[in-house]
Amino acid sequence: MILLIGLASSVAALANNQIPAAVQQKFTQLYPEIEMPFWETRHDGIVAIFQDEEGLKKAFFQEDGRWVETRIRMGREELPEGVSNFVRENYREAEISFCGKVYTESGIWYRIESELPDRIVLKTLNKDGVLIDERAIALSIDIEPAPALKASPTELLPRQQARLLEVK
């Protein structure tokens, strides 16, 4: 048991050493109570995954230490009334893959993601359920994705090789 704990601590320390100091400093500034987040390096930045009193969160950073946003998944019953009404009125038949709260420098937003056969639709709303932004990520089948060292969104699609193309 002691060996296992020691090994886990060593792996966590090694992972933290690969994260830029600017990112670690910004994370500590934003979340001083969190001691050892799980770090993930992605093609578009660095993500800290951690638990606090609100639940499991993901904080997104650029390599220069700039904080982009923090997301927390929420159940539909946890959404504010305005967002809940928007979902009830607009998502009767759509498959919702994510609902959550998004913290950014400009405020707190709510994100609803739905999956369609050819795209993923991302909608950003304020707490009153007013649509602020909508964009889609098209799924292009039969295009070989670039090789990746870590799991990417394309690897999460079941038995399909696809490349995500952002569509505005």
C-alpha angles and dihedrals in degrees: 000000000000090000091051092050091048092050092049091050091049093050091049091049091049091050091050091051089060093055114091114256091235090058093047091048093050091047091051090048092052098038109024092162093060111086108179118017121182108252125213125185114211134178091258100042146302125305128202113202116198145146126241136157092291094052138255111351138186118207115197122209139176116234090254089063098260111147112227104180146315121230132199123187115232134190116241090250090058096055119107114263095256093051091044090053091050091052093047092050098041107030106051093128105017124103108240111208098177139015119175153130120270122201115204136162089261095053146281119313136175123232127204118189122191131183124226126178093263105025149015115240119211119197124186118201138175120238090270091060096253112150109241101172140358128191138160136220109211119218110222111197123206095027113120109235120227112263113265133198094212132034112285130192089263091060090056093064109099114254093329129110106218139157121218114229116190113231122192 
